[in-house]
Amino acid sequence: MHKRNLSVLTGRRVEIRPENRENKWGNVERNENVNRNRIHRIAGTMAVLGALLGAGLVWGNDASKPATNNAVARGKTLFQQKCSVCHYDTSDQKKIGPGLKGLSKRGVFSVNGNKITDDSLKTWIENGDQLMPPFKEALEPGQIKDVIAYVKTL
C-alpha cells in the first residue's frame, strides 16, 4: 500500500482504510459493500426528502385545512372547559344560555336577532351581555378565534 505513490498520482493524500483497497495499477478502489451502503443511505435520504417535499406540496395547496382542523380541535376543548357550563354544543335546546348547535345555519342570534359573523361572535364572546359574562379576560384572542372556529362547525 503506497500512500506516497497515491498522493503523487492524485495530488491529494489518500488514506488506505480496510474498506479501501489498491488495485495493481496503484489506484484506490472502494470496497463494493461500502459503496452499496452509501448508495442505500443516499437513496433513503432522497426518499425521505421526497416524502417531506410531497407532503409540503400537498399542504401548500390548501394550507388552511390543517390549521383549521387544529383550531376547531382547540376550540372544542376550550368550549368544553369554558362554555359548556351554560351552552349545549350538541343541541339547540336552552341550557342556561341558548344551545349552539346549528348556530351558523340559523344565521342570527336568538337573543337579539343580529346577524352572526366572525366579528359579531368575537364581540359577543369578549363583551358578553346582561345574561352572559364577558370572556375577554378569560380567553386570549387566539383562543377566542379557536372557539369561533368550533362554534361555526356546530
N, CA, C and O atoms as a GROMACS GRO file, in nm:
protein
  616
    1MET      N    1   0.085  -0.116   0.000
    1MET     CA    2   0.000   0.000   0.000
    1MET      C    3   0.090   0.123   0.000
    1MET      O    4   0.160   0.150   0.097
    2HIS      N    5   0.087   0.193  -0.107
    2HIS     CA    6   0.182   0.301  -0.129
    2HIS      C    7   0.113   0.435  -0.118
    2HIS      O    8   0.067   0.490  -0.217
    3LYS      N    9   0.105   0.488   0.005
    3LYS     CA   10   0.041   0.618   0.026
    3LYS      C   11   0.112   0.726  -0.053
    3LYS      O   12   0.050   0.814  -0.112
    4ARG      N   13   0.244   0.718  -0.052
    4ARG     CA   14   0.321   0.821  -0.119
    4ARG      C   15   0.292   0.821  -0.269
    4ARG      O   16   0.276   0.928  -0.328
    5ASN      N   17   0.285   0.707  -0.330
    5ASN     CA   18   0.256   0.698  -0.474
    5ASN      C   19   0.117   0.753  -0.505
    5ASN      O   20   0.098   0.820  -0.606
    6LEU      N   21   0.021   0.723  -0.419
    6LEU     CA   22  -0.114   0.771  -0.442
    6LEU      C   23  -0.121   0.922  -0.435
    6LEU      O   24  -0.188   0.986  -0.516
    7SER      N   25  -0.053   0.980  -0.338
    7SER     CA   26  -0.060   1.126  -0.325
    7SER      C   27   0.010   1.193  -0.442
    7SER      O   28  -0.030   1.301  -0.484
    8VAL      N   29   0.113   1.132  -0.495
    8VAL     CA   30   0.182   1.190  -0.610
    8VAL      C   31   0.093   1.180  -0.733
    8VAL      O   32   0.085   1.274  -0.812
    9LEU      N   33   0.025   1.067  -0.750
    9LEU     CA   34  -0.061   1.047  -0.867
    9LEU      C   35  -0.186   1.133  -0.863
    9LEU      O   36  -0.225   1.192  -0.964
   10THR      N   37  -0.250   1.142  -0.746
   10THR     CA   38  -0.379   1.210  -0.737
   10THR      C   39  -0.367   1.355  -0.696
   10THR      O   40  -0.462   1.431  -0.715
   11GLY      N   41  -0.256   1.394  -0.641
   11GLY     CA   42  -0.241   1.531  -0.597
   11GLY      C   43  -0.303   1.555  -0.460
   11GLY      O   44  -0.308   1.668  -0.413
   12ARG      N   45  -0.351   1.451  -0.397
   12ARG     CA   46  -0.407   1.466  -0.263
   12ARG      C   47  -0.372   1.343  -0.182
   12ARG      O   48  -0.346   1.236  -0.237
   13ARG      N   49  -0.373   1.359  -0.054
   13ARG     CA   50  -0.338   1.249   0.035
   13ARG      C   51  -0.458   1.153   0.044
   13ARG      O   52  -0.571   1.196   0.067
   14VAL      N   53  -0.432   1.028   0.027
   14VAL     CA   54  -0.535   0.925   0.033
   14VAL      C   55  -0.496   0.826   0.140
   14VAL      O   56  -0.385   0.771   0.138
   15GLU      N   57  -0.585   0.803   0.233
   15GLU     CA   58  -0.558   0.704   0.337
   15GLU      C   59  -0.609   0.570   0.289
   15GLU      O   60  -0.716   0.559   0.228
   16ILE      N   61  -0.533   0.471   0.318
   16ILE     CA   62  -0.576   0.336   0.287
   16ILE      C   63  -0.645   0.283   0.412
   16ILE      O   64  -0.584   0.270   0.518
   17ARG      N   65  -0.771   0.252   0.398
   17ARG     CA   66  -0.851   0.201   0.509
   17ARG      C   67  -0.891   0.059   0.475
   17ARG      O   68  -0.878   0.016   0.360
   18PRO      N   69  -0.940  -0.015   0.574
   18PRO     CA   70  -0.979  -0.154   0.546
   18PRO      C   71  -1.087  -0.163   0.439
   18PRO      O   72  -1.091  -0.261   0.365
   19GLU      N   73  -1.176  -0.062   0.430
   19GLU     CA   74  -1.281  -0.070   0.329
   19GLU      C   75  -1.230  -0.032   0.191
   19GLU      O   76  -1.300  -0.051   0.092
   20ASN      N   77  -1.109   0.022   0.183
   20ASN     CA   78  -1.050   0.058   0.055
   20ASN      C   79  -0.943  -0.045   0.018
   20ASN      O   80  -0.888  -0.112   0.105
   21ARG      N   81  -0.915  -0.055  -0.109
   21ARG     CA   82  -0.805  -0.141  -0.149
   21ARG      C   83  -0.737  -0.078  -0.271
   21ARG      O   84  -0.795   0.005  -0.342
   22GLU      N   85  -0.617  -0.119  -0.292
   22GLU     CA   86  -0.541  -0.065  -0.402
   22GLU      C   87  -0.535  -0.171  -0.512
   22GLU      O   88  -0.505  -0.287  -0.486
   23ASN      N   89  -0.565  -0.131  -0.636
   23ASN     CA   90  -0.556  -0.228  -0.744
   23ASN      C   91  -0.412  -0.239  -0.792
   23ASN      O   92  -0.323  -0.172  -0.738
   24LYS      N   93  -0.387  -0.322  -0.893
   24LYS     CA   94  -0.249  -0.346  -0.937
   24LYS      C   95  -0.185  -0.224  -1.003
   24LYS      O   96  -0.063  -0.222  -1.018
   25TRP      N   97  -0.262  -0.123  -1.043
   25TRP     CA   98  -0.207  -0.003  -1.104
   25TRP      C   99  -0.183   0.108  -1.002
   25TRP      O  100  -0.137   0.217  -1.039
   26GLY      N  101  -0.214   0.082  -0.874
   26GLY     CA  102  -0.190   0.181  -0.770
   26GLY      C  103  -0.308   0.271  -0.742
   26GLY      O  104  -0.296   0.365  -0.664
   27ASN      N  105  -0.423   0.246  -0.806
   27ASN     CA  106  -0.543   0.326  -0.781
   27ASN      C  107  -0.620   0.267  -0.664
   27ASN      O  108  -0.625   0.145  -0.645
   28VAL      N  109  -0.680   0.354  -0.587
   28VAL     CA  110  -0.757   0.308  -0.472
   28VAL      C  111  -0.899   0.278  -0.517
   28VAL      O  112  -0.963   0.361  -0.583
   29GLU      N  113  -0.947   0.161  -0.483
   29GLU     CA  114  -1.084   0.122  -0.513
   29GLU      C  115  -1.157   0.104  -0.380
   29GLU      O  116  -1.103   0.051  -0.283
   30ARG      N  117  -1.278   0.148  -0.378
   30ARG     CA  118  -1.356   0.132  -0.255
   30ARG      C  119  -1.418  -0.006  -0.255
   30ARG      O  120  -1.454  -0.060  -0.359
   31ASN      N  121  -1.430  -0.060  -0.138
   31ASN     CA  122  -1.494  -0.189  -0.121
   31ASN      C  123  -1.637  -0.180  -0.172
   31ASN      O  124  -1.705  -0.081  -0.145
   32GLU      N  125  -1.682  -0.279  -0.244
   32GLU     CA  126  -1.815  -0.278  -0.305
   32GLU      C  127  -1.926  -0.264  -0.201
   32GLU      O  128  -2.025  -0.196  -0.227
   33ASN      N  129  -1.912  -0.326  -0.085
   33ASN     CA  130  -2.014  -0.318   0.020
   33ASN      C  131  -2.026  -0.176   0.074
   33ASN      O  132  -2.136  -0.130   0.105
   34VAL      N  133  -1.915  -0.107   0.086
   34VAL     CA  134  -1.918   0.031   0.134
   34VAL      C  135  -1.992   0.117   0.032
   34VAL      O  136  -2.074   0.200   0.071
   35ASN      N  137  -1.965   0.098  -0.095
   35ASN     CA  138  -2.036   0.173  -0.199
   35ASN      C  139  -2.186   0.143  -0.195
   35ASN      O  140  -2.268   0.234  -0.205
   36ARG      N  141  -2.220   0.016  -0.181
   36ARG     CA  142  -2.361  -0.023  -0.177
   36ARG      C  143  -2.429   0.041  -0.056
   36ARG      O  144  -2.541   0.092  -0.069
   37ASN      N  145  -2.365   0.040   0.059
   37ASN     CA  146  -2.422   0.103   0.179
   37ASN      C  147  -2.441   0.253   0.158
   37ASN      O  148  -2.542   0.309   0.198
   38ARG      N  149  -2.345   0.316   0.096
   38ARG     CA  150  -2.355   0.459   0.070
   38ARG      C  151  -2.472   0.488  -0.024
   38ARG      O  152  -2.547   0.584  -0.002
   39ILE      N  153  -2.488   0.406  -0.126
   39ILE     CA  154  -2.599   0.424  -0.220
   39ILE      C  155  -2.732   0.408  -0.148
   39ILE      O  156  -2.825   0.485  -0.170
   40HIS      N  157  -2.741   0.308  -0.061
   40HIS     CA  158  -2.865   0.286   0.015
   40HIS      C  159  -2.896   0.405   0.107
   40HIS      O  160  -3.011   0.446   0.118
   41ARG      N  161  -2.794   0.458   0.172
   41ARG     CA  162  -2.815   0.575   0.259
   41ARG      C  163  -2.862   0.695   0.178
   41ARG      O  164  -2.954   0.766   0.218
   42ILE      N  165  -2.799   0.717   0.064
   42ILE     CA  166  -2.838   0.830  -0.022
   42ILE      C  167  -2.981   0.810  -0.072
   42ILE      O  168  -3.061   0.904  -0.071
   43ALA      N  169  -3.014   0.689  -0.117
   43ALA     CA  170  -3.149   0.662  -0.166
   43ALA      C  171  -3.252   0.680  -0.055
   43ALA      O  172  -3.359   0.737  -0.078
   44GLY      N  173  -3.220   0.634   0.064
   44GLY     CA  174  -3.312   0.651   0.178
   44GLY      C  175  -3.333   0.798   0.210
   44GLY      O  176  -3.445   0.840   0.236
   45THR      N  177  -3.226   0.874   0.210
   45THR     CA  178  -3.236   1.017   0.237
   45THR      C  179  -3.320   1.086   0.130
   45THR      O  180  -3.403   1.172   0.160
   46MET      N  181  -3.297   1.048   0.004
   46MET     CA  182  -3.375   1.108  -0.105
   46MET      C  183  -3.524   1.072  -0.091
   46MET      O  184  -3.610   1.156  -0.117
   47ALA      N  185  -3.554   0.950  -0.050
   47ALA     CA  186  -3.693   0.909  -0.033
   47ALA      C  187  -3.761   0.990   0.077
   47ALA      O  188  -3.874   1.036   0.061
   48VAL      N  189  -3.691   1.008   0.188
   48VAL     CA  190  -3.746   1.087   0.299
   48VAL      C  191  -3.766   1.232   0.255
   48VAL      O  192  -3.871   1.290   0.280
   49LEU      N  193  -3.667   1.289   0.190
   49LEU     CA  194  -3.680   1.427   0.143
   49LEU      C  195  -3.794   1.440   0.042
   49LEU      O  196  -3.868   1.538   0.045
   50GLY      N  197  -3.807   1.342  -0.046
   50GLY     CA  198  -3.916   1.343  -0.143
   50GLY      C  199  -4.051   1.337  -0.075
   50GLY      O  200  -4.144   1.408  -0.114
   51ALA      N  201  -4.062   1.253   0.027
   51ALA     CA  202  -4.189   1.243   0.101
   51ALA      C  203  -4.221   1.374   0.171
   51ALA      O  204  -4.335   1.421   0.167
   52LEU      N  205  -4.121   1.433   0.233
   52LEU     CA  206  -4.144   1.561   0.301
   52LEU      C  207  -4.180   1.670   0.201
   52LEU      O  208  -4.269   1.751   0.227
   53LEU      N  209  -4.113   1.672   0.090
   53LEU     CA  210  -4.143   1.771  -0.012
   53LEU      C  211  -4.283   1.750  -0.067
   53LEU      O  212  -4.359   1.845  -0.084
   54GLY      N  213  -4.318   1.624  -0.093
   54GLY     CA  214  -4.452   1.592  -0.141
   54GLY      C  215  -4.559   1.634  -0.041
   54GLY      O  216  -4.662   1.690  -0.080
   55ALA      N  217  -4.535   1.608   0.087
   55ALA     CA  218  -4.631   1.649   0.190
   55ALA      C  219  -4.641   1.800   0.195
   55ALA      O  220  -4.750   1.855   0.213
   56GLY      N  221  -4.529   1.867   0.180
   56GLY     CA  222  -4.531   2.013   0.178
   56GLY      C  223  -4.608   2.068   0.060
   56GLY      O  224  -4.678   2.168   0.073
   57LEU      N  225  -4.597   2.003  -0.054
   57LEU     CA  226  -4.670   2.048  -0.171
   57LEU      C  227  -4.819   2.025  -0.155
   57LEU      O  228  -4.900   2.108  -0.195
   58VAL      N  229  -4.855   1.911  -0.095
   58VAL     CA  230  -4.998   1.883  -0.073
   58VAL      C  231  -5.054   1.985   0.025
   58VAL      O  232  -5.159   2.044   0.000
   59TRP      N  233  -4.986   2.006   0.136
   59TRP     CA  234  -5.034   2.103   0.236
   59TRP      C  235  -5.027   2.244   0.181
   59TRP      O  236  -5.110   2.328   0.214
   60GLY      N  237  -4.927   2.270   0.096
   60GLY     CA  238  -4.914   2.404   0.040
   60GLY      C  239  -5.032   2.443  -0.046
   60GLY      O  240  -5.065   2.561  -0.056
   61ASN      N  241  -5.097   2.345  -0.110
   61ASN     CA  242  -5.213   2.375  -0.193
   61ASN      C  243  -5.333   2.419  -0.111
   61ASN      O  244  -5.414   2.498  -0.158
   62ASP      N  245  -5.344   2.367   0.011
   62ASP     CA  246  -5.457   2.404   0.097
   62ASP      C  247  -5.406   2.416   0.240
   62ASP      O  248  -5.441   2.335   0.326
   63ALA      N  249  -5.324   2.516   0.264
   63ALA     CA  250  -5.259   2.530   0.393
   63ALA      C  251  -5.358   2.559   0.504
   63ALA      O  252  -5.327   2.536   0.621
   64SER      N  253  -5.476   2.609   0.472
   64SER     CA  254  -5.572   2.644   0.577
   64SER      C  255  -5.634   2.521   0.640
   64SER      O  256  -5.681   2.528   0.754
   65LYS      N  257  -5.637   2.410   0.569
   65LYS     CA  258  -5.707   2.292   0.620
   65LYS      C  259  -5.647   2.237   0.750
   65LYS      O  260  -5.721   2.220   0.846
   66PRO      N  261  -5.515   2.208   0.758
   66PRO     CA  262  -5.462   2.159   0.884
   66PRO      C  263  -5.477   2.261   0.997
   66PRO      O  264  -5.508   2.224   1.111
   67ALA      N  265  -5.455   2.389   0.966
   67ALA     CA  266  -5.469   2.492   1.069
   67ALA      C  267  -5.613   2.499   1.117
   67ALA      O  268  -5.637   2.512   1.237
   68THR      N  269  -5.709   2.491   1.025
   68THR     CA  270  -5.849   2.496   1.062
   68THR      C  271  -5.886   2.378   1.149
   68THR      O  272  -5.954   2.393   1.250
   69ASN      N  273  -5.840   2.259   1.110
   69ASN     CA  274  -5.869   2.140   1.191
   69ASN      C  275  -5.810   2.154   1.330
   69ASN      O  276  -5.874   2.116   1.428
   70ASN      N  277  -5.690   2.209   1.340
   70ASN     CA  278  -5.629   2.230   1.471
   70ASN      C  279  -5.707   2.334   1.550
   70ASN      O  280  -5.729   2.316   1.670
   71ALA      N  281  -5.749   2.442   1.486
   71ALA     CA  282  -5.824   2.547   1.553
   71ALA      C  283  -5.957   2.492   1.604
   71ALA      O  284  -5.998   2.523   1.715
   72VAL      N  285  -6.023   2.410   1.523
   72VAL     CA  286  -6.151   2.351   1.565
   72VAL      C  287  -6.130   2.260   1.685
   72VAL      O  288  -6.208   2.264   1.780
   73ALA      N  289  -6.026   2.179   1.682
   73ALA     CA  290  -5.998   2.088   1.794
   73ALA      C  291  -5.968   2.167   1.921
   73ALA      O  292  -6.020   2.135   2.029
   74ARG      N  293  -5.885   2.271   1.909
   74ARG     CA  294  -5.856   2.355   2.027
   74ARG      C  295  -5.983   2.426   2.074
   74ARG      O  296  -6.007   2.438   2.194
   75GLY      N  297  -6.063   2.473   1.978
   75GLY     CA  298  -6.188   2.542   2.012
   75GLY      C  299  -6.285   2.451   2.085
   75GLY      O  300  -6.352   2.494   2.179
   76LYS      N  301  -6.292   2.326   2.042
   76LYS     CA  302  -6.381   2.230   2.109
   76LYS      C  303  -6.338   2.210   2.254
   76LYS      O  304  -6.421   2.208   2.345
   77THR      N  305  -6.208   2.195   2.276
   77THR     CA  306  -6.157   2.178   2.412
   77THR      C  307  -6.189   2.300   2.497
   77THR      O  308  -6.235   2.286   2.611
   78LEU      N  309  -6.166   2.419   2.442
   78LEU     CA  310  -6.197   2.542   2.516
   78LEU      C  311  -6.347   2.554   2.543
   78LEU      O  312  -6.388   2.595   2.652
   79PHE      N  313  -6.427   2.518   2.444
   79PHE     CA  314  -6.573   2.523   2.461
   79PHE      C  315  -6.614   2.433   2.578
   79PHE      O  316  -6.693   2.473   2.664
   80GLN      N  317  -6.560   2.312   2.581
   80GLN     CA  318  -6.594   2.218   2.689
   80GLN      C  319  -6.554   2.276   2.825
   80GLN      O  320  -6.625   2.257   2.924
   81GLN      N  321  -6.441   2.344   2.831
   81GLN     CA  322  -6.392   2.399   2.958
   81GLN      C  323  -6.465   2.525   3.001
   81GLN      O  324  -6.496   2.542   3.119
   82LYS      N  325  -6.494   2.614   2.906
   82LYS     CA  326  -6.543   2.747   2.942
   82LYS      C  327  -6.691   2.771   2.911
   82LYS      O  328  -6.757   2.845   2.983
   83CYS      N  329  -6.742   2.709   2.806
   83CYS     CA  330  -6.876   2.745   2.756
   83CYS      C  331  -6.984   2.643   2.787
   83CYS      O  332  -7.102   2.677   2.797
   84SER      N  333  -6.943   2.515   2.801
   84SER     CA  334  -7.043   2.409   2.813
   84SER      C  335  -7.118   2.414   2.945
   84SER      O  336  -7.217   2.343   2.962
   85VAL      N  337  -7.074   2.494   3.038
   85VAL     CA  338  -7.149   2.513   3.164
   85VAL      C  339  -7.286   2.574   3.132
   85VAL      O  340  -7.385   2.540   3.196
   86CYS      N  341  -7.290   2.663   3.035
   86CYS     CA  342  -7.414   2.735   3.003
   86CYS      C  343  -7.474   2.697   2.867
   86CYS      O  344  -7.594   2.716   2.846
   87HIS      N  345  -7.393   2.643   2.774
   87HIS     CA  346  -7.440   2.618   2.638
   87HIS      C  347  -7.419   2.472   2.600
   87HIS      O  348  -7.317   2.411   2.631
   88TYR      N  349  -7.519   2.416   2.530
   88TYR     CA  350  -7.502   2.286   2.466
   88TYR      C  351  -7.434   2.308   2.332
   88TYR      O  352  -7.460   2.408   2.264
   89ASP      N  353  -7.348   2.216   2.293
   89ASP     CA  354  -7.293   2.220   2.158
   89ASP      C  355  -7.352   2.110   2.072
   89ASP      O  356  -7.332   2.109   1.950
   90THR      N  357  -7.424   2.018   2.133
   90THR     CA  358  -7.484   1.907   2.059
   90THR      C  359  -7.636   1.921   2.046
   90THR      O  360  -7.704   1.830   1.997
   91SER      N  361  -7.688   2.034   2.090
   91SER     CA  362  -7.832   2.056   2.086
   91SER      C  363  -7.860   2.205   2.069
   91SER      O  364  -7.778   2.289   2.106
   92ASP      N  365  -7.978   2.236   2.014
   92ASP     CA  366  -8.018   2.377   2.007
   92ASP      C  367  -8.109   2.413   2.124
   92ASP      O  368  -8.161   2.524   2.130
   93GLN      N  369  -8.128   2.319   2.217
   93GLN     CA  370  -8.210   2.344   2.334
   93GLN      C  371  -8.137   2.436   2.432
   93GLN      O  372  -8.015   2.436   2.440
   94LYS      N  373  -8.214   2.513   2.504
   94LYS     CA  374  -8.158   2.606   2.602
   94LYS      C  375  -8.107   2.529   2.723
   94LYS      O  376  -8.173   2.436   2.771
   95LYS      N  377  -7.993   2.566   2.771
   95LYS     CA  378  -7.937   2.515   2.897
   95LYS      C  379  -7.955   2.630   2.995
   95LYS      O  380  -8.064   2.646   3.050
   96ILE      N  381  -7.852   2.708   3.018
   96ILE     CA  382  -7.867   2.838   3.086
   96ILE      C  383  -7.875   2.944   2.977
   96ILE      O  384  -7.959   3.034   2.980
   97GLY      N  385  -7.784   2.930   2.879
   97GLY     CA  386  -7.788   3.011   2.758
   97GLY      C  387  -7.840   2.924   2.645
   97GLY      O  388  -7.864   2.805   2.666
   98PRO      N  389  -7.857   2.978   2.526
   98PRO     CA  390  -7.911   2.900   2.414
   98PRO      C  391  -7.816   2.789   2.371
   98PRO      O  392  -7.694   2.804   2.379
   99GLY      N  393  -7.873   2.678   2.324
   99GLY     CA  394  -7.792   2.574   2.262
   99GLY      C  395  -7.734   2.625   2.132
   99GLY      O  396  -7.800   2.700   2.060
  100LEU      N  397  -7.613   2.587   2.102
  100LEU     CA  398  -7.543   2.646   1.987
  100LEU      C  399  -7.536   2.556   1.865
  100LEU      O  400  -7.478   2.594   1.763
  101LYS      N  401  -7.595   2.436   1.873
  101LYS     CA  402  -7.594   2.350   1.755
  101LYS      C  403  -7.675   2.418   1.643
  101LYS      O  404  -7.787   2.463   1.665
  102GLY      N  405  -7.616   2.423   1.525
  102GLY     CA  406  -7.682   2.484   1.410
  102GLY      C  407  -7.680   2.636   1.410
  102GLY      O  408  -7.753   2.699   1.334
  103LEU      N  409  -7.598   2.695   1.495
  103LEU     CA  410  -7.592   2.842   1.505
  103LEU      C  411  -7.560   2.906   1.370
  103LEU      O  412  -7.624   3.003   1.330
  104SER      N  413  -7.460   2.852   1.300
  104SER     CA  414  -7.422   2.910   1.170
  104SER      C  415  -7.535   2.898   1.069
  104SER      O  416  -7.554   2.988   0.987
  105LYS      N  417  -7.611   2.788   1.072
  105LYS     CA  418  -7.722   2.769   0.979
  105LYS      C  419  -7.836   2.866   1.009
  105LYS      O  420  -7.904   2.914   0.917
  106ARG      N  421  -7.856   2.896   1.137
  106ARG     CA  422  -7.962   2.992   1.173
  106ARG      C  423  -7.928   3.130   1.119
  106ARG      O  424  -8.015   3.200   1.067
  107GLY      N  425  -7.800   3.167   1.131
  107GLY     CA  426  -7.755   3.294   1.075
  107GLY      C  427  -7.778   3.416   1.162
  107GLY      O  428  -7.722   3.522   1.135
  108VAL      N  429  -7.860   3.403   1.268
  108VAL     CA  430  -7.884   3.517   1.358
  108VAL      C  431  -7.882   3.468   1.502
  108VAL      O  432  -7.911   3.352   1.531
  109PHE      N  433  -7.848   3.560   1.591
  109PHE     CA  434  -7.851   3.529   1.734
  109PHE      C  435  -7.997   3.518   1.778
  109PHE      O  436  -8.080   3.600   1.739
  110SER      N  437  -8.027   3.417   1.859
  110SER     CA  438  -8.165   3.400   1.907
  110SER      C  439  -8.203   3.508   2.009
  110SER      O  440  -8.321   3.538   2.025
  111VAL      N  441  -8.106   3.566   2.076
  111VAL     CA  442  -8.133   3.665   2.181
  111VAL      C  443  -8.173   3.800   2.123
  111VAL      O  444  -8.268   3.863   2.170
  112ASN      N  445  -8.100   3.844   2.018
  112ASN     CA  446  -8.127   3.980   1.967
  112ASN      C  447  -8.155   3.985   1.816
  112ASN      O  448  -8.185   4.092   1.763
  113GLY      N  449  -8.145   3.873   1.747
  113GLY     CA  450  -8.174   3.871   1.604
  113GLY      C  451  -8.065   3.929   1.517
  113GLY      O  452  -8.083   3.939   1.396
  114ASN      N  453  -7.951   3.967   1.574
  114ASN     CA  454  -7.839   4.021   1.495
  114ASN      C  455  -7.775   3.911   1.411
  114ASN      O  456  -7.777   3.794   1.448
  115LYS      N  457  -7.719   3.952   1.296
  115LYS     CA  458  -7.654   3.859   1.205
  115LYS      C  459  -7.529   3.801   1.271
  115LYS      O  460  -7.455   3.871   1.340
  116ILE      N  461  -7.507   3.672   1.248
  116ILE     CA  462  -7.389   3.604   1.304
  116ILE      C  463  -7.275   3.611   1.203
  116ILE      O  464  -7.286   3.559   1.091
  117THR      N  465  -7.167   3.675   1.244
  117THR     CA  466  -7.044   3.681   1.167
  117THR      C  467  -6.930   3.649   1.264
  117THR      O  468  -6.950   3.643   1.385
  118ASP      N  469  -6.810   3.631   1.210
  118ASP     CA  470  -6.695   3.610   1.298
  118ASP      C  471  -6.678   3.728   1.393
  118ASP      O  472  -6.650   3.711   1.511
  119ASP      N  473  -6.694   3.850   1.338
  119ASP     CA  474  -6.677   3.970   1.422
  119ASP      C  475  -6.785   3.981   1.529
  119ASP      O  476  -6.756   4.018   1.643
  120SER      N  477  -6.910   3.948   1.492
  120SER     CA  478  -7.016   3.959   1.593
  120SER      C  479  -7.000   3.852   1.700
  120SER      O  480  -7.027   3.878   1.818
  121LEU      N  481  -6.956   3.732   1.662
  121LEU     CA  482  -6.928   3.628   1.762
  121LEU      C  483  -6.813   3.670   1.854
  121LEU      O  484  -6.819   3.651   1.975
  122LYS      N  485  -6.709   3.728   1.793
  122LYS     CA  486  -6.594   3.774   1.872
  122LYS      C  487  -6.638   3.879   1.972
  122LYS      O  488  -6.602   3.872   2.090
  123THR      N  489  -6.715   3.976   1.927
  123THR     CA  490  -6.764   4.083   2.015
  123THR      C  491  -6.850   4.025   2.127
  123THR      O  492  -6.837   4.063   2.243
  124TRP      N  493  -6.937   3.931   2.091
  124TRP     CA  494  -7.026   3.871   2.190
  124TRP      C  495  -6.947   3.795   2.296
  124TRP      O  496  -6.974   3.808   2.415
  125ILE      N  497  -6.849   3.716   2.252
  125ILE     CA  498  -6.769   3.638   2.347
  125ILE      C  499  -6.686   3.731   2.435
  125ILE      O  500  -6.679   3.711   2.556
  126GLU      N  501  -6.624   3.830   2.375
  126GLU     CA  502  -6.539   3.922   2.452
  126GLU      C  503  -6.618   4.003   2.554
  126GLU      O  504  -6.577   4.016   2.669
  127ASN      N  505  -6.732   4.059   2.511
  127ASN     CA  506  -6.804   4.155   2.595
  127ASN      C  507  -6.925   4.096   2.668
  127ASN      O  508  -6.970   4.153   2.767
  128GLY      N  509  -6.976   3.984   2.620
  128GLY     CA  510  -7.095   3.928   2.682
  128GLY      C  511  -7.213   4.022   2.669
  128GLY      O  512  -7.215   4.111   2.584
  129ASP      N  513  -7.313   4.002   2.756
  129ASP     CA  514  -7.428   4.093   2.764
  129ASP      C  515  -7.487   4.079   2.904
  129ASP      O  516  -7.418   4.035   2.996
  130GLN      N  517  -7.613   4.117   2.921
  130GLN     CA  518  -7.674   4.111   3.054
  130GLN      C  519  -7.684   3.968   3.106
  130GLN      O  520  -7.680   3.944   3.226
  131LEU      N  521  -7.697   3.871   3.014
  131LEU     CA  522  -7.715   3.732   3.054
  131LEU      C  523  -7.587   3.648   3.047
  131LEU      O  524  -7.580   3.540   3.104
  132MET      N  525  -7.486   3.698   2.977
  132MET     CA  526  -7.362   3.622   2.958
  132MET      C  527  -7.244   3.705   3.006
  132MET      O  528  -7.231   3.823   2.970
  133PRO      N  529  -7.157   3.645   3.086
  133PRO     CA  530  -7.039   3.719   3.132
  133PRO      C  531  -6.940   3.740   3.018
  133PRO      O  532  -6.936   3.660   2.924
  134PRO      N  533  -6.860   3.845   3.024
  134PRO     CA  534  -6.757   3.866   2.921
  134PRO      C  535  -6.641   3.767   2.941
  134PRO      O  536  -6.608   3.730   3.053
  135PHE      N  537  -6.582   3.726   2.832
  135PHE     CA  538  -6.469   3.633   2.838
  135PHE      C  539  -6.339   3.696   2.787
  135PHE      O  540  -6.242   3.625   2.761
  136LYS      N  541  -6.338   3.828   2.772
  136LYS     CA  542  -6.219   3.897   2.721
  136LYS      C  543  -6.099   3.873   2.812
  136LYS      O  544  -5.986   3.862   2.764
  137GLU      N  545  -6.122   3.866   2.941
  137GLU     CA  546  -6.012   3.845   3.036
  137GLU      C  547  -5.981   3.697   3.055
  137GLU      O  548  -5.871   3.661   3.096
  138ALA      N  549  -6.078   3.610   3.026
  138ALA     CA  550  -6.061   3.466   3.050
  138ALA      C  551  -5.998   3.394   2.931
  138ALA      O  552  -5.938   3.288   2.947
  139LEU      N  553  -6.013   3.451   2.812
  139LEU     CA  554  -5.960   3.387   2.691
  139LEU      C  555  -5.870   3.484   2.616
  139LEU      O  556  -5.899   3.603   2.608
  140GLU      N  557  -5.762   3.431   2.560
  140GLU     CA  558  -5.674   3.512   2.476
  140GLU      C  559  -5.739   3.528   2.338
  140GLU      O  560  -5.826   3.449   2.302
  141PRO      N  561  -5.698   3.628   2.261
  141PRO     CA  562  -5.758   3.649   2.128
  141PRO      C  563  -5.752   3.524   2.038
  141PRO      O  564  -5.849   3.494   1.969
  142GLY      N  565  -5.640   3.452   2.039
  142GLY     CA  566  -5.628   3.330   1.961
  142GLY      C  567  -5.725   3.222   2.007
  142GLY      O  568  -5.779   3.147   1.926
  143GLN      N  569  -5.746   3.215   2.137
  143GLN     CA  570  -5.841   3.117   2.190
  143GLN      C  571  -5.984   3.151   2.148
  143GLN      O  572  -6.063   3.062   2.119
  144ILE      N  573  -6.016   3.278   2.146
  144ILE     CA  574  -6.150   3.320   2.102
  144ILE      C  575  -6.170   3.281   1.955
  144ILE      O  576  -6.278   3.235   1.918
  145LYS      N  577  -6.067   3.299   1.873
  145LYS     CA  578  -6.076   3.259   1.732
  145LYS      C  579  -6.100   3.108   1.722
  145LYS      O  580  -6.179   3.062   1.639
  146ASP      N  581  -6.032   3.030   1.807
  146ASP     CA  582  -6.050   2.886   1.805
  146ASP      C  583  -6.191   2.847   1.845
  146ASP      O  584  -6.249   2.758   1.783
  147VAL      N  585  -6.247   2.912   1.947
  147VAL     CA  586  -6.384   2.884   1.989
  147VAL      C  587  -6.480   2.917   1.875
  147VAL      O  588  -6.572   2.841   1.848
  148ILE      N  589  -6.458   3.029   1.809
  148ILE     CA  590  -6.543   3.068   1.696
  148ILE      C  591  -6.532   2.962   1.585
  148ILE      O  592  -6.634   2.924   1.527
  149ALA      N  593  -6.412   2.916   1.555
  149ALA     CA  594  -6.393   2.813   1.452
  149ALA      C  595  -6.474   2.688   1.489
  149ALA      O  596  -6.535   2.626   1.401
  150TYR      N  597  -6.475   2.651   1.617
  150TYR     CA  598  -6.551   2.534   1.659
  150TYR      C  599  -6.701   2.559   1.651
  150TYR      O  600  -6.775   2.475   1.600
  151VAL      N  601  -6.746   2.672   1.702
  151VAL     CA  602  -6.890   2.704   1.705
  151VAL      C  603  -6.945   2.704   1.562
  151VAL      O  604  -7.060   2.664   1.539
  152LYS      N  605  -6.865   2.748   1.465
  152LYS     CA  606  -6.913   2.754   1.327
  152LYS      C  607  -6.933   2.614   1.268
  152LYS      O  608  -7.002   2.599   1.167
  153THR      N  609  -6.874   2.511   1.330
  153THR     CA  610  -6.891   2.375   1.280
  153THR      C  611  -7.013   2.306   1.338
  153THR      O  612  -7.050   2.197   1.294
  154LEU      N  613  -7.076   2.367   1.438
  154LEU     CA  614  -7.188   2.302   1.506
  154LEU      C  615  -7.313   2.298   1.421
  154LEU      O  616  -7.416   2.246   1.465
   0.00000   0.00000   0.00000
